[in-house]
Amino acid sequence: MNNNRKYDYGWCNVCGERMEEKRIKQDFWIKGKLIVIEEVPAGVCPQCGEKVVKADVGRQIATLIENARRLRKAKTISVPLIRYAKEVA
């Protein structure tokens, strides 16, 4: 099998544009905690930004998240938290 060939993600289900393979950061909220997985291979729509991953990548992500020991050893980042407030006209 040729590992240099990119997977064909096909066409975007949202807008119909051709998907492009990219490496993304994928975020998940689990039990109130934000988990970010870097370098996830995904099909990304250049038009609308829709993202899809192959089934085997999704299974690997699930395994990474379920591994509590890995989560304890993972580096952490701080992110700003801004509360939405409707502006008064």
FENBELRA-V522013 format. One record per backbone hydrogen bond with DSSP energy under -0.5 kcal/mol. CO is the residue of the C=O (numbers start at 1). NH is the residue of the N-H. Records with the same first field share a line. If there is no record, write none. Layout:
CO->NH + NH
//
This chain:
1->3
2->5
7->9
10->19
12->16
17->12
18->46
20->44
22->24 + 42
24->26 + 40
26->37
28->30 + 35
30->33
33->30 + 35
35->28
36->38
37->26
39->41
40->24
42->22 + 44
43->52
44->20 + 46
45->49
50->45
52->43
54->58
55->59
56->60
57->61
58->62
59->63
60->64
61->65
62->66
63->67
66->68
67->71
68->72
69->73
70->74
80->82
87->89
//
